[in-house]
């Protein structure tokens, strides 16, 4: 038996020397057999072993061993391309794209964790973690710069510029004294009274909304009907000439993270309105407008891409918005004209206003709209200059694979059959 094994071993060795045996599985094949392949390391491999061991890098198209690659977002990266295109995030401890990643205190953060954990001081440009960041108006400051340029008002618990009085406590109404005692103020009364809440960064801009609602009872009763703490303590209220017997409910400027913290407030507000004779979706007058700060994308390609994406996806967005194009929200491509007020995407001096949504008192629809606007901002901001990546399917894939949560948005897209 021993002699027989030695003979078999000798035959195999001879065959391998002659290149007739796969160096991995010992499969014997003829030299002329199409199935034998010489691997990257001069191995003689059958096609099955070759495919099991090697792969083509999707970035540089070079042959590389599978056990040396990183598989990320349906693509293989060789070791060299891993160093160039990928990082290992210190915070979430996962592989993420290198683009837009940042280094803070010697550790590298992916763009999503940098969004949640870090900010850039508007004055000195240094990075600071959220626990030490101080937000003011449309910017954030590190503690050192905040001490130099800002003061704290103990009465209204907000920061203000050190060379002035607190504008919230010293606000004068130029219209008339009676307006000050009304719950529902005149149009644009609050344009200097917005508060900015949350750590503000390029990836998480301030967002605010205007929800228009109509009251189905007499005008004289509208103030008493809306005078509830959940609304008056959390929102600003103004008249709007486009409404018959209604009110515009305006949020302060919040980061997306702060909006998500207020989900319970939004749900309670919408429930109150529905059960107290207010309507929004079931009217011909009410809209739901979302504003996004322009501070980090003003004049960039992202603004142009956002307007063009909305224009190119009019059909799906009319379904999402629950209404078609109107004279108040025209679907048009990007324009550098300063007058875009009545376009679906209105690029004003300080904000980008997405004004094509119909009003709603439905909680899922309400939250899905806010989540959609954030995703559209992020999708636009990640585009390369000149990109025409207006594919709705790729945008939906971006929502599905890049963002945890977004449950209301994903539910809404599925319900309306626009999730692919």
C-alpha positions in Angstrom: 0.0 0.0 0.0 2.9 2.3 0.9 4.5 1.7 -2.5 1.3 2.5 -4.3 0.9 5.8 -2.5 4.5 6.8 -3.3 3.9 6.0 -7.0 0.8 8.2 -7.0 2.7 11.0 -5.3 5.5 10.8 -7.9 3.1 10.9 -10.8 1.4 14.0 -9.3 4.7 15.7 -8.8 5.7 15.0 -12.4 2.3 16.3 -13.6 2.7 19.5 -11.6 6.1 20.1 -12.9 4.8 19.7 -16.4 1.9 22.1 -15.6 -0.8 19.4 -15.9 -2.2 19.7 -12.4 -4.1 22.6 -10.7 -1.8 23.8 -7.9 -4.8 24.2 -5.6 -7.2 21.3 -6.2 -4.8 18.8 -8.0 -7.2 18.5 -10.8 -5.3 16.9 -13.8 -5.9 18.4 -17.2 -4.2 18.6 -20.5 -1.8 21.4 -21.4 -4.0 22.4 -24.2 -7.1 22.5 -22.0 -8.8 25.9 -22.1 -9.6 25.6 -18.4 -6.1 26.0 -17.1 -5.1 29.5 -16.2 -1.8 30.9 -14.9 -2.6 33.1 -11.8 -1.0 36.4 -10.8 1.7 34.5 -8.8 2.6 32.1 -11.6 0.3 29.4 -10.2 -1.2 26.9 -12.5 -4.9 27.0 -11.7 -8.1 25.5 -13.1 -10.8 28.1 -13.9 -12.8 27.2 -10.8 -9.9 27.8 -8.4 -8.9 30.9 -10.3 -12.3 32.5 -9.9 -12.4 31.5 -6.3 -9.0 33.1 -5.5 -8.8 36.2 -7.8 -11.0 39.1 -8.7 -10.7 42.3 -10.8 -10.5 45.5 -8.8 -13.5 47.6 -9.8 -11.5 50.8 -9.5 -8.2 50.1 -11.2 -9.1 47.0 -13.2 -6.1 45.1 -11.9 -6.1 41.4 -10.9 -5.9 40.9 -7.2 -6.5 38.2 -4.6 -9.9 38.2 -3.1 -8.5 37.8 0.4 -6.7 41.1 -0.1 -9.7 43.0 -1.3 -12.4 45.0 0.5 -16.0 44.5 -0.8 -17.8 47.8 -0.4 -21.1 48.9 -1.9 -21.1 46.2 -4.5 -17.6 46.8 -5.7 -14.2 45.2 -5.0 -11.2 47.3 -4.0 -7.6 46.1 -4.1 -5.2 47.1 -1.3 -3.9 50.1 -3.2 -7.4 51.4 -4.1 -8.6 50.8 -0.5 -6.0 53.3 0.7 -7.1 55.8 -2.0 -10.9 55.5 -1.8 -11.8 54.0 1.5 -11.3 54.7 5.2 -12.1 52.9 8.5 -14.2 55.3 10.5 -13.0 55.8 14.1 -16.5 56.5 15.4 -18.8 54.0 13.7 -16.0 51.4 13.2 -16.9 50.6 9.7 -15.6 51.0 6.2 -16.8 54.2 4.5 -15.9 56.4 1.5 -12.7 58.4 1.9 -14.3 61.4 0.1 -15.4 64.2 2.5 -14.0 62.3 5.5 -12.2 64.4 8.2 -9.4 63.9 10.7 -10.2 65.1 14.2 -7.6 64.7 17.1 -5.7 62.2 15.0 -8.7 60.0 14.2 -10.5 59.8 10.8 -14.3 60.2 10.7 -16.5 59.3 7.8 -18.7 62.0 6.4 -21.8 60.7 8.3 -20.1 60.5 11.7 -18.5 63.9 11.1 -22.1 65.1 10.5 -23.3 63.7 13.9 -20.2 64.3 16.0 -18.2 67.3 14.7 -18.6 70.8 13.5 -16.4 73.6 12.0 -16.0 76.9 13.8 -17.3 79.6 11.6 -14.7 82.1 12.8 -11.4 80.2 13.1 -12.1 77.1 11.0 -11.1 74.6 13.6 -13.0 71.4 14.2 -14.8 71.0 17.5 -16.9 68.1 18.9 -20.7 68.6 19.4 -20.4 68.8 23.2 -18.3 71.9 23.0 -19.8 73.5 20.0 -21.9 76.7 20.3 -24.5 77.5 17.7 -25.5 81.0 16.8 -27.7 82.1 13.9 -26.5 80.2 10.8 -23.1 79.2 12.2 -21.3 77.3 14.9 -18.4 78.5 17.0 -15.8 76.8 19.1 -15.8 77.9 22.8 -12.8 80.2 22.3 -14.4 82.2 19.5 -17.8 82.2 21.2 -16.2 83.8 24.3 -14.7 86.5 22.1 -17.6 87.4 19.9 -20.9 86.3 21.6 -22.8 87.0 24.8 -25.4 84.9 26.6 -28.8 86.3 27.4 -30.1 84.7 30.6 -33.7 85.9 30.0 -34.3 84.1 26.7 -31.4 81.7 27.0 -29.9 82.5 23.6 -26.5 83.9 22.4 -26.3 87.3 20.8 -23.5 89.4 19.4 -21.4 91.1 22.1 -21.5 94.5 20.5 -25.4 94.7 20.6 -28.4 94.1 22.9 -30.2 90.8 22.7 -32.5 91.1 19.7 -35.1 88.7 21.1 -35.6 90.6 24.2 -35.4 94.1 22.6 -37.5 93.4 19.5 -39.7 96.3 18.4 -42.7 95.7 16.2 -42.7 98.4 13.5 -46.3 97.6 12.3 -48.5 98.5 15.3 -48.8 97.9 19.0 -51.9 95.7 18.6 -50.0 93.2 16.6 -47.7 92.5 19.6 -50.7 91.1 21.6 -52.0 88.9 18.8 -51.1 85.2 18.7 -51.2 85.2 14.9 -48.8 88.0 13.7 -48.8 89.8 10.4 -47.0 88.4 7.4 -43.2 88.3 7.9 -43.5 89.7 11.4 -41.0 87.0 12.6 -38.3 87.4 10.0 -35.9 88.7 12.6 -37.1 86.4 15.4 -36.0 83.0 14.2 -33.9 80.9 16.6 -31.3 78.5 15.2 -31.1 75.2 17.1 -28.6 72.4 16.7 -25.0 72.0 15.7 -24.8 73.4 12.2 -22.4 71.9 9.6 -22.1 71.5 5.8 -23.7 68.1 5.9 -26.5 69.1 8.4 -27.8 72.6 7.4 -30.5 74.4 9.2 -34.0 73.5 8.0 -37.3 75.1 8.7 -40.8 74.7 7.4 -44.0 76.7 6.8 -47.2 74.6 7.1 -50.3 76.4 5.9 -53.7 75.4 7.4 -57.2 76.6 7.0 -59.7 76.9 9.9 -63.2 75.6 9.0 -65.0 77.8 11.5 -65.4 81.6 11.8 -62.4 83.9 11.5 -63.1 85.4 14.9 -62.5 82.1 16.5 -59.2 81.1 14.9 -56.9 82.6 17.5 -58.6 80.9 20.4 -58.7 77.7 18.4 -55.0 77.7 17.8 -54.0 79.0 21.2 -52.6 75.8 22.6 -49.3 75.4 24.3 -48.0 72.7 21.9 -48.3 75.2 19.1 -47.6 78.6 20.6 -44.6 77.5 22.6 -42.9 75.7 19.7 -43.9 77.6 16.5 -44.3 81.1 15.1 -47.8 82.0 13.7 -48.4 84.4 10.9 -51.2 85.5 8.5 -50.9 84.6 4.8 -52.7 86.4 2.1 -53.1 83.2 0.0 -55.2 81.6 2.7 -59.0 82.2 3.0 -59.4 81.7 6.8 -56.1 80.2 7.8 -52.7 80.6 9.4 -49.1 79.8 8.6 -47.3 77.7 11.2 -43.6 78.4 11.0 -40.8 76.4 12.7 -37.5 77.8 13.9 -34.4 76.9 12.0 -33.3 73.5 13.2 -30.7 70.9 12.1 -32.2 67.6 10.9 -31.1 66.0 14.2 -33.1 68.5 16.2 -36.1 68.0 13.9 -36.0 64.3 14.7 -35.9 65.0 18.4 -39.1 66.9 18.0 -41.1 64.1 16.4 -43.4 63.9 19.4 -44.1 67.6 19.2 -45.0 67.4 15.5 -47.3 64.4 16.1 -49.1 66.2 18.9 -49.4 69.4 16.8 -50.9 67.6 13.8 -53.3 65.6 16.0 -54.5 68.8 17.7 -55.1 70.5 14.3 -57.0 67.5 12.9 -59.3 67.3 15.8 -60.0 71.0 16.2 -61.5 71.9 12.8 -58.3 72.7 10.9 -57.5 71.3 7.4 -54.5 71.3 5.1 -54.4 68.6 2.5 -58.2 68.8 1.9 -58.0 72.4 0.7 -57.1 74.2 -2.5 -55.0 76.8 -0.8 -52.6 75.1 1.6 -49.0 74.2 0.9 -46.1 72.8 2.9 -42.8 74.6 2.3 -39.4 73.5 3.5 -36.4 75.9 3.7 -32.8 74.7 3.7 -29.9 77.1 4.6 -27.7 78.0 1.6 -24.7 78.8 3.8 -22.6 75.8 2.7 -23.7 75.5 -0.9 -24.3 79.1 -2.0 -23.0 79.4 -5.6 -22.0 75.8 -5.8 -23.0 73.2 -8.4 -25.2 71.5 -5.7 -27.8 74.3 -6.0 -28.0 73.9 -9.8 -28.2 70.1 -9.5 -31.0 70.3 -6.9 -33.2 72.5 -9.1 -32.5 70.4 -12.2 -33.1 67.1 -10.3 -36.5 68.3 -9.2 -37.3 69.5 -12.8 -36.2 66.2 -14.3 -38.2 64.1 -11.9 -41.4 66.1 -12.1 -43.7 63.1 -12.6 -42.5 61.3 -9.4 -42.3 64.4 -7.4 -45.9 65.4 -8.3 -46.9 62.1 -6.8 -44.8 62.7 -3.8 -46.1 66.2 -3.3 -49.7 65.1 -3.8 -50.4 67.9 -6.2 -49.4 69.0 -9.7 -47.6 72.0 -11.0 -49.1 75.3 -10.1 -48.4 79.0 -10.6 -47.1 79.0 -7.1 -44.6 76.1 -7.7 -43.5 75.9 -11.4 -41.2 73.0 -12.3 -38.4 74.7 -14.2 -34.7 74.0 -14.6 -32.1 76.0 -12.7 -31.8 79.7 -13.3 -29.4 82.2 -12.0 -32.1 84.8 -12.0 -32.7 86.4 -8.6 -36.5 86.0 -9.1 -37.3 82.4 -8.5 -40.0 82.9 -5.9 -42.7 80.9 -7.5 -40.6 78.0 -8.7 -40.8 74.6 -7.2 -37.2 75.2 -6.0 -36.9 78.8 -5.0 -33.3 79.8 -4.4 -33.6 83.0 -2.3 -30.9 85.1 -0.6 -30.5 82.8 2.5 -32.3 79.6 1.8 -33.4 77.1 -0.8 -37.1 76.7 -0.5 -38.8 73.5 -1.7 -42.3 74.8 -2.2 -44.1 72.1 -4.3 -45.6 70.0 -1.5 -49.2 70.1 -0.6 -50.2 70.8 3.0 -50.7 67.9 5.3 -51.9 67.0 8.8 -50.8 63.4 8.4 -47.8 62.6 10.6 -46.1 60.1 8.2 -46.5 62.4 5.3 -45.2 65.4 7.3 -42.0 63.5 8.5 -41.4 61.9 5.1 -41.3 65.4 3.5 -38.7 66.7 6.0 -36.6 63.5 5.5 -36.9 63.8 1.7 -35.6 67.3 1.7 -32.6 66.3 3.8 -31.8 63.4 1.4 -32.2 65.7 -1.6 -29.7 68.1 -0.1 -27.2 65.4 0.7 -27.6 63.8 -2.8 -27.1 67.1 -4.5 -24.1 68.0 -2.3 -22.3 64.7 -3.2 -22.5 65.2 -7.0 -19.4 66.1 -8.9 -19.4 69.3 -10.9 -21.2 68.8 -14.2 -23.0 65.7 -13.0 -26.3 64.9 -14.6 -27.1 62.0 -12.4 -30.8 62.7 -12.3 -31.8 59.1 -12.1 -34.7 58.6 -9.6 -33.7 55.0 -9.1 -30.2 56.0 -8.0 -31.6 58.6 -5.7 -33.8 55.9 -4.1 -30.8 53.6 -3.8 -29.0 56.4 -2.0 -31.8 56.7 0.5 -32.0 52.9 1.1 -28.2 52.2 1.5 -26.8 55.5 2.9 -29.3 56.4 5.6 -30.4 54.6 8.7 -33.8 55.4 9.9 -35.9 57.4 7.4 -38.7 55.0 8.3 -41.5 57.5 7.4 -39.9 58.4 4.1 -39.3 54.8 3.1 -42.9 53.9 4.1 -44.3 56.9 2.2 -42.3 56.0 -1.0 -43.5 52.4 -0.9 -47.1 53.5 -0.3 -47.1 55.7 -3.3 -45.2 53.2 -5.5 -42.3 55.5 -6.2 -39.7 53.5 -4.3 -37.7 52.2 -7.3 
